[in-house]
Amino acid sequence: MNLVQVTPGAGGMFCGNCLRDNALVTELRRQGHQTLMVPLYLPVRLDETDQSAGTPIFYSGINVYLDQVLPAFRRAPRWLHRLLQSPRLLALASGRAAKTRPADVGELTVSMLRGEQGNQARELEDLVAWLAEHAKPDVVCLSNALLIGMARRIKAVTGARLACMLQGEDWFLDGLGEPFRTQAWQTLGERLREVDVLMAPSRYFAELMASRAGLPVERIAIVPNGINLAGYPAETGRARPVPNPPVLGYFARMSRDKGVDLLVDAFLLLKARGKVPGLKLRVGGGCGPTDEPVVQEQLAKLRQAGVETDAEFCRNLSREEKVRFLASLSVFSVPARYGEAFGLYVVEALAAGVPVVQPRTAAFPELVAASGAGVLCERDNAKALAEALEALLLDPARCERFSGAAVRAAREQFSVEAMARQTLEVFRQTSGA
């Protein structure tokens, strides 16, 4: 099969969907499948080799915005349109994109979901023409449902079968102001019915999106996300070196949505209780312009409590730095407040052999049950989180069992090889191959 993965770039920010798509394309190519990764909006930022290198960026973020706010720009000359697709210009625009909130882009989102009927129809035709001439795909896979406006024209012009991944779109759509929230959900549901297959990373999210978009849940295949395991532990029988003193860790975007402040509060409670001597805190992950004030608030809390020297914040690490970071942890937690569709960061911790403590909500119970390498606690509750973390930190034998189970689960269930194998099976069913 000739495959195309369409992936929106996040500019200067690390994006879980970009990392997953890039790993998937890398593995599909390794297995000998002709696969293209086509970037949209902005350049992608990755911690592995960029599989979209050499492919034009379509739906330039600058053009998309100008199409929306300046009707005359939709008839702009081709040379100007191409100029504004420059990767250098788009890189400069990335900082502004990092500050964009769902509430600010409601009308634009609805327009994009309407595809050929929206203000960005010219961008869509450019993409479709390029796919038909250069890619000639059998299957085109959209990275998330917010791209669903492209599906109808891609199918009509290229004849390709269409797959669409469902990956946490609900929080963005629910953040739109009215009437755009209602319009977006309605348009999304209508357009999703036109694709050949839908894939969700968890049963939780399949059921949620089926309910919200008015779709039969049986139409949605479950394909858990996977990661490249190069550099992570390969053995499950050997005990992992135990950090001394113990280290509580977090690795995700440093935002309130992900619960970084909750983890800091839990850490402060643990330090005040004093049952885990010498406990350290290590926070890593993406930190953009809107996240830095949150980080500074956490540092101020730690200073006020007199434990700032026991905490470390590691911003925007490379892949190698991330793997070493995770290996340094005793226990891992990202107590996200919103309904996480999957939580790729949990799999990264499991791959490093680190036990996890996660909220009893969204996809986390599925990940903990599948891995047998963690515990659950009440959502959005720093005290409950601290108690669950403390119980695990004070039980070395349990941590050792969880560590082996974590590595085993990552290798058997959440590797990029497993994700590619299941994705290919869905694609084959979709194409009739």
N, C-alpha and C positions, 0 to 999 in steps of 0.2 A: 504493500500500500504506500501511496504517496501522501504524507501527512503534513499538516500545517497547524502550528500552535500560535494563536493570536494572543499577545500578552501586553497589557498596558504598563508602561514604565512609570515609575514614581520619582524620576529625577534624582535628586541627591539623597533620597531616603531609601533605606532597605525596606523591601516589601515581601511579605511571606509568600504571596502568590507568585511574584517574579522568581523568587528562589526556588519554589516548587516547580514552576514551568521550566526553568532553565535546567534543573536537575533531570526532569522527565525527558526533555529533548536530548540532553547529553546521553542518557541511557538508551533511548530509542535509536540514536545514531550509532552507539557502541554495538548495539545488537544488529546493525546493518540495515535499518529502515531509513528510507529517504525522508528526512524531517526538516522542516523549516520553522524557525521561531521568528514571528513577525511582530516587531514592537510598535506600540501606539503611544501617542501623546508626548512623551518625554523619554529621554534615554533611561535605560534600566540600570540600577545600581545593584551589583551582585558581589558575592564573596567567592565565586568560582568563575571559570572561563566563560565569557559571554557568548552564548550560542546564537544570539541575534546579530552578531558582528557581521557587517557587510550587507545587511538587509536594510532598506530604507525605513525611516520612521514615518508611519502613516498617521492620519488624524493629528497632525502637529498641534500641540497644545495651544500655540499662538493662533493658528488658523481656526481651530475649533471655537476659541473665544471670540475672535473677530467675526466669524460667521454668525454668531449668536447676537452680538450687540450692534453690528453694522450691516444692515441689509445690502448696501452697495458693495461690500467686500465680497459677497457671494459671486459677484461678476468680475472680480479683480483679474488682471492678466495673469497668465500662467507663470511668468517669470517671477512676479511678486509672491505668488503662492508657493513656488519652489524655494525662493529665498527664505521664507519664513519656516521652512522645514529644516533649516540648517541645524545640525546637532549642536553647534556652538551657541547659536541663539537660544535653542531649547534648554541647554544647560544653564544659561543665564536666567531663564524663566523659571527654573526649578525651585528657586527660593521662594518665589511668590506662591507656587503651587503647594508648597509645604504648609502654608498658612490658610489654605482654603478649607472652609467648613461646609458640611452638607447644606446647612440653612442658607448659604450664599449662592447655591448653584441649582436650585430647584427647577427653574425654567429650562436651564441648559440640560439638565439630566433628562427631563421629559422629551426634549427635542432629540437628544441622542437615542433614546429608546425608540423613537418613532422612525429612525433610520432614514429610508428614502423619502419619507414625508416630513422630515425634520430640516432644520436650518443647515445641518452639516451634510446634506445629500451629496455635495460635490466631493467631500472627503471620502465618502463611502464609494462613489463611483471610481475614484482614483485607486482605492484599495482593491476593489473587485476587478478592475481592468488589469492590474498588476498580477493578481493571483491567477487570473485566467491565462495570461501570457507567459508568466515566469514559473509559476508553481504547479499548475494543472493538478490540483489536489483531488485525492479520493475522499479524504475526510478533513474537514476543518474543525478544530476544537477551539472554542472561545473560553478564555481564562476565567470569566465570571459572567453572571447574568446581566450585568450592566452593559455588556456589549451586544445584547440580544438584538438590537436594532439593525445590526449588520446581516443577520442570518438570512432574511428573505432574499436579498439581492445576491448574496454569495451563492446561495443554492440555485437561483434562477440563471445566473451567468456562468458559473463554473460547473454546475451539475454535481458538485460535491455533496456528500452527506454532512450533516451538521451535528456536532456534539457541543454541549455547553456544561461547564463546570459551575456548580453552585458553591460559593466560597465566602459566606459572611456578608452578603449584600443587605441583609435586613436592617442592620444598625444604620447604614448609610441612608437607605430609603426612608426609614422612620425619622431620620434627622432632618428631612426636607420640610419646609414650611408648606402649609396648605395654600392653594388647592393642589400643589404639585405632588405632595405625598400620595394623595388618593389617585391622581392621574398616573403617577409613575407605577404604582402597584398594579393598577388596572391594565396599563399598556404592557407591563412585564408579563403578566399572566397570559395575555392574548398572544404575545410573540413567543413565549416559551412553548406554547402548544404546537408551534410550527417546526421545531427542531426534531431531529431524529432520536436523540438520546440525551438524557440529563444525568449528570454524575454529581454526587455529594460525598464529602469526606467522612460523614458520620450518619448514623441512623437518626440521631437527634435533629440534624440540620435538614435531612431529607424530609422528615415529617413536618418540620416547621415551615419549610418553603412550599411544600405541597399544600399545606393549610392556607398560608398567606396568599399564594398565587392561584389557588383554586385548581390544583392539578391532582391527578391520581398518584398517590405515593408509589404505586407499583411501577410507574414510569421512570423512577429515579434509581439508578444503579449506585451502590455504595462502593466507593473506591477510596480507601484511606490514603492520605498523603504520605509520602515517603521522603527520605533524605539520602544523600550520598554519605556512606559510612566510612569513606577513606579517612584514616587518622584516628578513628574511634576504636575502643577496645574490641578485639575479635574473639576473646575467650570469655566464657561464662562461668567456668569452674574455678578460676583463680581469684582469690580475694583481692579486691581493689585496695590500694594503699589508703589508709584512713587519715584524712587531714587532721592535723593536731597543731593548734587548737581547731575545734570544729568550725565549719563555715556554712552559713546560710546563704543561699544564692538565688538570684533572679536573672533571667535573660530574655528580654522582650523590649518593645518600645517603652521608654520611660514615661509613661502617661498614667493618669488616673483611671482611664478606661481599663488598662491592664492591671491596675491595683498596686502600683509601685509604692504609693503612700500607705496602703494597708500593710504591706510587708514591712515597711519601716516601723510602723506602729507596733506590729507584732514583735519585731526585733527589740524595740524599746521595752516592751512588756517582759520579754525573756531576760533581758539584761537586768531589769529591776527585780525579777524573781530570783535570779542568781543560781539556778539549779544546773545550768550548763556553763561551767567555768570557761572563761576565755573566748566565748562565742564571738565570731566575726561575721560581718555582713559584706557580701560582694554583689553589686548591682551592675549588670551589663546590658547592652542592647542599643537600639537606635535612639538617638536624641536629636530631634530637629528643633527649629526655632520656637515652636509652640510648646515643646517639652522642657526646655531649659528652665523656665520659671518654676515648674513642678519640682525639678531636681534641686533647685536652690532652696525651695521650701523644706525639702527633706533634709538637706544639709543643715539648715537652721535648727530643725528639731533635734538632730543628732548633737549639734554643738550645745544646745541648751541643756540637753541631758548629760553632757560631759562624756559622750562616747564617740565623738566624731572620728577619733583615731582608730576605732574598731571597725569603721565602715569605709568602703571604697566604691566609687562609681567609675565604670569603664565604658566610655562612650564609643559607639560606631566601630567595633572591632572588626578586624579581618577574619576570614574563616579560620586560619591557623590560630589566631589569638582566641577566637571563640571556643575552639576545641580545648585549648589549654585552660581557659577560664572555667569551662564546665568540669574538667577533670579535677579542679582544685576544690570542688564543693563537697560538702557532706550531705546536705539536703537541699532540694530545689522547690521553689514555689513561685508561680505567677498567678496571684489571686484575682483574676479578671472579673470585672463587675458585670460585663455584658455577656450575652449568650454566644460564647465562642463556638464557631462552626467546627473547629478541630483543635488547634493549638499545636502548631509545628514545633514550638519551643519545648513542649513536653517531650516529644519524640527525641529532640536533640539531647535533652537531659538523660533520657533513658539510654540513648546510645552511648553516653559517657559513663553509664553505670551508676547514675545518681538517683536515689529514691525521691519521689515527688509527693508533695502535699498540695492538693487542689480543691477548689470549691465543689460542692456536691450539686453541680448544675451544668447545663448545656452538654457539650461533648465529653467533658472530663470524666464522668463516671464510666463511659465506654472505654476510654484510654486506660484508666486505672484497672478496670476489670480485665481488659485484654492483656495487659502487661503483668499484672500481679505484683506491681513494684511501687505501690504508693498507698496513700490513705486520702480520704475525703473529709471535708469539714464544712461547717455552715458558711454560706456565701456572705460576703461583705461584712465580716465580723472579725475584727482584729484579735479579740480575746480567744474566740474559738480557733482561729488560725494559730495563735501562739501555743495554745494547749496541744493541738495536734502536732505541731513542729517539735515541741518539747518532749512529748511522749516518744516520738521517733528518734530524736537525738539521744535520748537516755536509754535506748535499746539497741546496742551495737549488733547483737545477733540478728535482730530483725532487719536492720539496715544492710547487713551482709547478704541476707537472703534476697532482699529486694534488689540489691545491686546486680546479682547474677541474673535474676529474672528480667531486669531492665535491659541488659545487654542482649539477652536471648530474644526478648520481644522485638527489640529494634531490628535485629538480624532477620528474624523470621517473618515479621508482620509489617514493619514500617520502613523497610529499605526502599531505595529508589528502584531496585530490581523488582520488588513485589508490586510497587505502584505501576511500573511500566507493564508488567505482565498482565495485571488486571485491566489497565487502560486499553491495552492492545486487544484483549478479549472483548471488551465493550465495543471498540472500533470495528472489529471483525463482524460482530453481530450486527452492527449498524450498517456496514457496507455490504453485508451478505457474502463476504469473502470467506 
